[in-house]
Amino acid sequence: MIKKVLIANRGEIAIRVMRTCKEMGISTVAVYSEADRTSRHVQYADEAYFIGPSPSNESYLVIDKIIEAAHASGADAIHPGYGFLSENAVFSERCKKEGIEFIGPDAFAINTMGDKITARKTMIAAGVPVVPGTTEPIQDIKEAVKVIKEIGLPVMVKASAGGGGKGMRLVTKEEDIVSSVSAAKSEALAAFGDDAVYIEKYINSPHHIEFQILADKHGNCVHLFERECSVQRRHQKVVEETPSPIMTEKVRKEMGKHAVAAAKAVNYAGAGTIEFIVDDDLNYYFLEMNTRLQVEHPITEWVVGVDLVKQQIKIANGEKLSFKQEDLKQNGHAIEVRIYAEDPDNNFMPSPGKIRYIDEPLGLGIRHDGYVYSGYEIPMFYDPMISKMIVWGKDREEAIARMRRALDAYTLTGVKTSIPYLRRIMDVPAFVEGRYNTHFVQDHAGELKPEEDKDEQLQDIIAITAFADYLDSLKQSQSKPDNNGKALSPWKLFGRKKSVIRL
Ligand code: MV4
C-alpha cells in the first residue's frame, strides 16, 4: 500500500496531486529547485527536498536527484504530474528497479506510444482507425515522392519521435516534396536524435478530440468520454470542454471503444489519453496517445464524477477498477481555461514578474487549480501557466454564462494575463454556437482583438480618473481603502471602463 508519495513536479499540478493524497491519508513529499523556494507546492507538502538549480535540466529532469529525494524521504511511490519526467520510459523503469511505485504506465507502453510509427502500426493491428499514410519510416526521397503520389497532396510529414505538433510539416505542392521531406528529416535528427519520418494524408480543419481512459493492472479498461480541445494556439490548448459540441451518442460510443482498444493494445495501466483528429463528417483518426495525466483532466473529473488522481493511485496500488463502463455517465458540461502570464494584445508576449494582487472568483460551479498568490514572482524558467479555471454548468449554455461571470470577476494585477482574451472567446458566435475546429483562433483573430485596440489617450484618462477616485476614497475612509466596496482601487476600476467614465 502506498503511504507516501513524492511528487516529481511543481506548480499547480504538484498541488493538485497532493490534494488527493491528503484526502487518501497519504503523506506528500515535494521537490523544488532554486527558483521554487517560495512556490506554494513546497509549503503545501508534508516535507520538501531541494533538488538543485532553477533550469529544469538541472533539477526536475534529473532522475538521480528525484530518486535520491524519494529514498531520503522514504516515499514508496512517485507521481510525475505532466511534462518533465512524466513520459520518460527510463524514469518509469528506474523507479521499478529502485522499488518505488511509478504512478503511471510501464516503459513498454511509454515507448510504444512515444514512437509514433510504432504507435500507428500497433493501432492498425488493434483495429483503431489511423490517418491514411505510411507505416514504416520513409527511407529516401524517391520513396517519399512515390508514397505522396499514392496518398495524394496535401500531406503531413511527421517525425516519428515528435508529437504534440513538434517536427511536423505540411506539403501542398509537388515541387516542395523533396525539400520538405529532407528538411523534416534533418530537423527530426537535430531535435530528437532520430531522423525517422512518416507521411499522413492532411486532414483539413480537423477537430482535436481526445478520450480519457483508465486501465488497471488486471486487464480492465474503461473510457471517461471525450474532451474537445480544438481551441489551440501554436499547439497550446487555450480552452477545453466536455462534452464536445459536435459529438453524437453513436460516434462517442465507437470512439470510446477504439480508445479502450488502443490502451489495451499496449497493456496500458493507469490514466491515459487517446488523441483523435475528427473531420466535419465525424470521421475520426488516432493521432497519438499521451501516457500521463493531462492538464485538462479536471473537466472530465467534474462531468464524470471521478477523481483521476485517486484512480491513478488505486491502480498503482494494484486495485481493480471499482466501476464498469456502464456505470459511467456524463453529467452536465465543464469548460476549462488556461490562464497564462502573457500579453494577448501584444502577440502573447510572456509577461513574467510579480503578481501584485490575485483575487479568484468564487461561487457555485467554479474550480481553480493554481499555485500562485499575491506577491508571488512567476519564475521565468518554467511554463508560464498561472492557473486553470474550470466551470461546470447543467448544460453548455450555463457553463459559458458561468465562465463569463467568473472571468469578469477575476482580479489579477502585476502581470499581463490571457484573461481578457479568454473572456472575448466566450463571446465569439462560432464558439458560443459550438461551431469551431482547430483553426478557430486563426479564423477569428479579428473578433478576438480587444474591443478598442484603441485609443491610448482614453486609457490614460481612465487611469487618471481611477486614481483620483482612489485618492478620494482614501480621504473619505481615512486609511481604509476598501470602504465597504463603495470606493474601489484603481486596479478594480481599470476593469470597469464604462462605469468610470463620467468626465
Ligand atoms: C495533423 C493535422 C492534419 N492532418 N495530421 C498537430 C499536433 C499533433 N498532435 C498533430 N497535429 C496535426 N496533425 C494530419 N494528418 C493537423 C494537426 C494540427 C492540429 C491537431 C490538433 C490540434 C491542433 C492542431 C493545429 C494544427 C494542426
Residues whose N, C-alpha, C, O or C-beta is under 5 A from the ligand:
A	BS01	MV4	V131 M156 G163 G164 G165 E200 K201 Y202 I203 H208 Q232 T438
